[in-house]
């Protein structure tokens, strides 16, 4: 599968050539990065870390302003780059940052979706429109779009995206959704930025009998408590029978870690540990995965963390973005209902046996596509 899934897309600015390369290398530009940052969610912080790294490579003299729910945390966690973090809830700070920026970047991640709330779409499209009305170049950066169930959410997304200078998407489903809601402009499917993020150095020895696990609750399901309990029971049973140790990776420590304690009660006893990810940089979290036999995950970026390092993956399907990732990575995909009942453990064991490392050529293609996001952003200079 090619990482760049649309071909010969021509953007309305000069892109290639030595003149453009010199411009990127010599220009000092301030990127304003808008996303769900500062909430100690490892997936979103990994997106930010990857964007910062790739933009710094494409435009080395750049500085960055980041919208954050916790500016002090964001500045400290990403201190290897010249960043300033501002409060994302402050209209005055946001207006000043938009006025001072040279390029406005929205993304990546799943920002434009109304599953959790319509406010997500209102917030992110409002910033995009304000930047556009301020005559700032705007980019939708490798976003996963949707679901967009409400007509108002579709309208707001359509207007903001239609007027962006560059639109890149992380999967084909997002591109198809934009077409369905009436976006007629050119878009390009690249790849999630995290595909190009490298783990920190890891000297731990490989553990053939260690399963890494990243679970969350099952959103939008009436009997989500029973389903979560069945998921953990199937997991513990399968690991017990395989003689495997479970290494739980909370991608959002305050949310994911309590689930482990709660739902392992009553399940078959199995050796396990919970990684404390609270203060870890995403690259350090990635390093905790290397050497594991398999990654079993609902969390999208936990799956990417593993696939990047050649760790086989089993995806648990709670959201279309996980299904899209499983297709890209060639990973077994299990639904919630397949983990219920007496056959849940055997179904999971079978999936673990089928899982294999991602094809190296496909991974390299995705990493090239992830870097293209930053190259297009630098092209807006």
Number of C-alpha atoms within 10 A of each C-alpha: 13 15 21 19 15 13 8 7 9 11 16 9 12 12 16 10 8 8 10 15 16 11 14 21 16 13 14 15 18 20 24 27 27 24 23 26 26 24 15 23 19 28 22 24 25 24 26 27 21 25 27 23 19 23 23 19 17 21 24 17 16 22 19 20 21 26 25 23 19 16 19 14 17 23 20 13 18 18 11 11 16 15 20 18 24 20 17 21 12 10 11 10 14 21 14 10 22 23 15 14 20 19 23 27 24 25 28 30 26 19 20 27 23 20 15 10 10 16 13 18 22 17 14 21 22 15 19 27 19 16 24 18 11 12 13 21 21 25 24 24 29 30 25 29 24 22 19 20 12 12 10 14 23 23 16 18 26 19 15 20 23 18 18 21 19 25 26 27 25 31 24 16 17 23 21 12 17 21 15 11 15 14 21 12 15 16 21 23 25 29 31 31 32 27 24 24 23 16 20 14 12 13 10 11 9 12 14 12 16 21 22 28 23 24 22 19 17 19 12 11 12 9 10 14 13 13 18 22 21 23 27 24 25 26 25 23 21 22 24 17 13 11 13 20 20 23 20 23 29 27 28 20 18 13 13 18 21 12 17 22 10 12 17 18 12 10 15 16 13 18 13 18 13 17 16 15 21 15 13 14 19 28 19 16 24 26 19 22 28 26 22 23 22 28 30 29 25 24 25 23 24 26 27 25 29 27 26 25 19 20 22 25 32 26 28 26 22 20 15 14 21 20 20 20 21 22 14 18 24 20 23 23 22 20 12 17 11 17 23 19 12 11 11 22 25 17 16 25 17 12 19 21 12 13 21 20 17 20 13 12 11 16 22 16 17 27 21 19 25 29 24 22 31 23 20 20 26 27 20 21 18
